[in-house]
Amino acid sequence: MFLSRFASILFFAMLAAGFLGQADVAAAKEKAADNYKLFCVQCHGTKGTGRGINAPALSVQPRNHTSAKDMGSLTDESVAKAIKEGGIAVAKSTQMPPFGGVLTDEEIADLVKHLRGMCKCEGKK
Ligand code: HEC
C-alpha cells in the first residue's frame, strides 16, 4: 500500500518534471525568437535574409541566415563566438557587433539553435 502510493507519487513527480522540461525548451525557443527580433533584424532582416533596414548603409552585407550554404559552412562554435564577441573575433567585419554584454552564454547558445532552424542546416563539424 505504502509502496504503491510512493510509486505513484514518484511517477507523477517524474511526469511533472518531464512537462516542465518541455516547457523550458519551448520557453527558450520563444526567447531566442524574441532576442532575434530585438537585436538582429535591423541588419539581418525580419526574414533573416540579410536585408534589414540598416543593410543598405553597411559596407559589408549581413549574413543571410536562411542560406544553408553560407550558414552550413560555419561551425556552431564560430557562430556563437561571432554573436558574443562580434565579427572581428572571427576575422569578419566589425559591422557585426558583439552581444556578449547583453546576452548570456545560454541565450547565445539558444540563438545558435534558432539560426540552425532558419537555415535548416547543421553546423560544419
Ligand atoms: C549592425 C548590424 C548587425 C546587427 C545588429 C547584427 N548583425 Fe550579424 N552580421 C552583420 C554583418 C555586417 C555581418 C557580415 C560580417 C562579414 O561577413 O564580414 C554579420 C554576420 C553575422 C554572422 C556570420 C558570422 C560569420 O562568421 O560569417 C552571424 C552568425 C550573425 N551575424 C548573427 C547575428 C545575430 C544572431 C545577431 C543578433 C543577436 C546579429 N548578427 C546582429 C551585421 C549585424
Boltz pocket constraint, residues with backbone or C-beta under 6 A from the ligand:
constraints:
  - pocket:
      binder: B
      contacts: [[A, 35], [A, 36], [A, 39], [A, 40], [A, 41], [A, 42], [A, 43], [A, 44], [A, 54], [A, 58], [A, 60], [A, 61], [A, 62], [A, 63], [A, 74], [A, 78], [A, 79], [A, 82], [A, 83], [A, 87], [A, 90], [A, 91], [A, 92], [A, 93], [A, 94], [A, 95], [A, 96], [A, 97], [A, 99], [A, 111]]
      max_distance: 6.0
